[in-house]
Amino acid sequence: MRTTDRKPLTLPDHLFGVFTTERDRVGLEFHETRHRYGEILDGALRVAGWFRNFGIRPGDRIAAHMLPSLDSVLCFLGSLFCGTILVPLNPRYTAAETSYFLDDAGVRLFLDRASHESSGPRGPWRVLLRSEDGDFREKASGESLLALSVDSPPAEPDPGPGPDEVALLCYTSGTTGTPKGAMITQGNLACMAASLHEAWGWTSLDVLLHALPLFHVHGLLVALQGALYAGARTVMLPGFDPQDVLDRLVRQRPTLFMGVPTMYRRLVHLDSASEPGLDQIRLFVSGSAPLAPETFHAFQKRFGHTVLERYGMTEAGMVLSNPLRGERKPGSVGLPLPGVSVRVVDPDTNEDLPSGQAGELLIRSGSVCKGYWGRPDATAEAFTEDGWLRSGDMARQDEDGYLFLVARRKEIVITGGFNVYPKEVENVLEEHPGVSEAAVYGVPDPDLGEKVCAAVVAQATDTPTQEDLIRFCKRSLTSYKCPRAILFMDDLPRNAMGKVIKERLKVKE
Ligand code: MCA
């Protein structure tokens, strides 16, 4: 399969440049306010200078609740240009989840704007600095980071954080249920930006309608960074509302939209008196979860556009994509992106398999992260001896080289494009005094792709109800991770090795 070795890139050369050459061009539109590249650059350097005033230095970790806003864009860029490491967080993580990330990453500065509700009034930013004793102390608070930093001298951009230096820690879980921070380097970001730029034909004339969360690779790097790298304009929305998105697709005439399959399904099912003309859009991209062929066809039929499906992973960046020009096959995640090599191997022997046969997808590219923060063992396990990343996904290739995902080796539920690791949810359920054992699994769902379900064996006395357990989960876990339905059983079905047979539970649901 395709092998392209590329020179390591760094972002200051490749992203920073756009900010200096395109100063007058609009880079971001949010709540109908336009921000030019020059203004964004000045704001990012000012925010970075303000970080420095707190004693933050290159290599230090800064965590931020990445709600859609100019502030989050400035945090991302300020951190990137000045060599600090950003830990992007979901504003709706629970206090327990957040404190785990802060401790695991050894965060020094925490920009807190938690909101455990999807709507409603949100408090101001709280700026928390970790003190010598390890506790966070509030240093400032206010509605906007830009306003808080207004008197700080702008930071000098780092002349070139090396390609191997960590830029982001993006957390993903795993078989143990303990989230691990994927170390995404400056070089990874640059490679991914360059690869997608080439594959999807980004130009500075593009206008991206952005309705994805900013705390995952999809919304932050594929979408936002892709647009910034091209010198294009991002119209950022506070969230995904299908009717609002459809109206804006017509009214604001974007050229690009990126979403998860749930978003495409909801667009397809919108009621509308007439079909809107979406002729100016050149590309709809789908990722983060499998796009059902029915949705692919329904979208094509209703809107006249063929969605381009692609495949990536937090640890690998973007890996495969259907072509910009050429056939986009329903159900396929496409071909290797520029600069990416993949293999399909027997997961036990790592031997390459002939095309047509399903095996584990292995990845090598400049956008593959350098491992997990503080976890050399997990890092070693994630790679083969000769340095290929194990995706944990089973794929097969057709005669034209297109890849199809056929199953997952790793246990994961993808709901609305969010990854949920069953073990993390099982651990919480098993902390409930009325539960002796729990098994969590995904069940197909027409809207979310999969929904999280659980089977539990309750203690003989003090048996909790389904509602009790869901409420209990919501105290520790973000809502999308919490089970939607719970089966109560006398015993969990197990195989001869004692492993729970989740396939059997899925059938019972
Ligand atoms: C929705 N939920 C959330 C969030 N969004 N919980 C915490 N944080 C959020 N940001 C919860 C809702 O509260 C609800 O739980 C449940 O999810 C289902 O929500 P529902 O009301 O049906 O939908 P929604 O709130 O309208 O959200 C649907 C959505 C959302 C807009 C499609 O799921 C979404 O933004 N998905 C994008 C995920 C994403 O960006 N993934 C990229 C990661 P309750 O009912 O209890 O209130 S993967 C990645 O980056 C890789 C590298 C890749 O390849 O892309």
Boltz pocket constraint, residues with backbone or C-beta under 6 A from the ligand:
constraints:
  - pocket:
      binder: B
      contacts: [[A, 90], [A, 92], [A, 93], [A, 118], [A, 211], [A, 212], [A, 213], [A, 216], [A, 217], [A, 218], [A, 219], [A, 240], [A, 260], [A, 262], [A, 263], [A, 287], [A, 288], [A, 310], [A, 311], [A, 312], [A, 313], [A, 314], [A, 317], [A, 415], [A, 416], [A, 417], [A, 418], [A, 419], [A, 478], [A, 479], [A, 480]]
      max_distance: 6.0
